[in-house]
Amino acid sequence: MFYEQITEWQQRLSDSSWESFNGIDVERVLARETLHPQDLAVLLSPAAITYLEPMAKKAQSLTIRHFGRTIGLFTPLYLANFCSNSCLYCSFHAGNEIVRCKLTIEQVIKEGEAISSTGLQHLLLLTGESRTQSGPSYMGECVRALRPMFASLGLEVYPLSTEEYRHLFEEGIDSVTLFQETYDETTYALVHPAGPKRDYHYRLGAPERACSAGISSVNIGALLGLSDWRRDAFYSALHADYLQRNFPGVEVAISVPRLRPYAGSFNSSAAPVTDEALVQIILAYRLFLPRAGITLSTRESPQMRENLLPLGITRMSAGALTSVGGYSETDNVGSAQFEIADERSVPEVVQMIRAKGYLPTFCDWVDMRAGKDALNSFK
């Protein structure tokens, strides 16, 4: 269990440990090909701030070596925003007075057709965390309706059992995205005061259950800004490393979401994540996890996304909405989960990526379960 590693490193990595590293430690780490958790801590320490430029050069080289100059594109589709949790940092909080709705299968198909018309072939399906409104059976119906339109379908929902992940895999899900939000148990309990999401350990084990169920790709991470960013970044990368070692056949990716404005009043000033800190996190991830994908969403501004792209990013969302519906209709749209910062259309994001010297990729994975003609369908 990964929790055992968290416990071990909590004892080894005290608050003073971050300050104990120096420039010599950083230079020693940069000279190595294979890094260990202690090296990761060095790269996330204050001592590494003055080494961001050499870190960036090595990160860019590693990314090109393992991924080329390609950036995979995807977009999210929110199916529902009903929720049973009381997360202090989310618009979907069960106590918030927002417009709640859930797409019918007919509406799901219309949304899918609108998204598919942009050329995007990788779709991430999201719901609020309500088993009553958005149970696995409903998700399965949506997957069956969307499967013929897309090369791959991902899922970002509440934690499921191994059997439920296996069922949705058989329906056509290829990937699972699940953020632990914060790896600090004390903070986790504070920001999740009520609801099933309060179970820290069940959520922590979900990526492993997804891997065991046959899911081809998992994407994890922490919501940066909930707690001390160095610790959350450290445990996120350690978690990704754990999954890579225990499930070598699964493609592991890591995301770097920062808190965004939403319908609530959570104060993130106690754990600010500056632009410089975000750069350091991405570089540390790439150097420690050279084979892991790194995903950057529209939570970041256009300028920030352009600047971060060469540092190790391999996937970006484009033309994204965080409301329920909206791709095909402007009426009857449910409230958004958070405000996005990059509102550019798919063609605009594609143009930006090409201008940076990279190749935007609409389809880099085809689920052959769709049939023997699936490959030709998505060429």
GIFENWO-V733289 format. One record per helix or strand. SS is the DSSP state (@ for helix, = for strand). FROM is the first residue (numbers start at 1). LEN is the number of residues. Records with the same first field share a line. If there is no record, write none. Layout:
SS=FROM-LEN, FROM-LEN
This chain:
@=2-11, 17-4, 23-8, 37-7, 46-22, 105-12, 136-14, 162-10, 185-7, 196-3, 200-5, 206-7, 229-18, 269-3, 275-14, 302-8, 346-10, 368-3, 374-4
==70-9, 80-1, 87-1, 102-1, 122-5, 152-5, 175-3, 181-1, 192-1, 217-4, 222-1, 224-1, 251-5, 258-1, 293-4, 315-3, 324-1, 334-1, 359-3
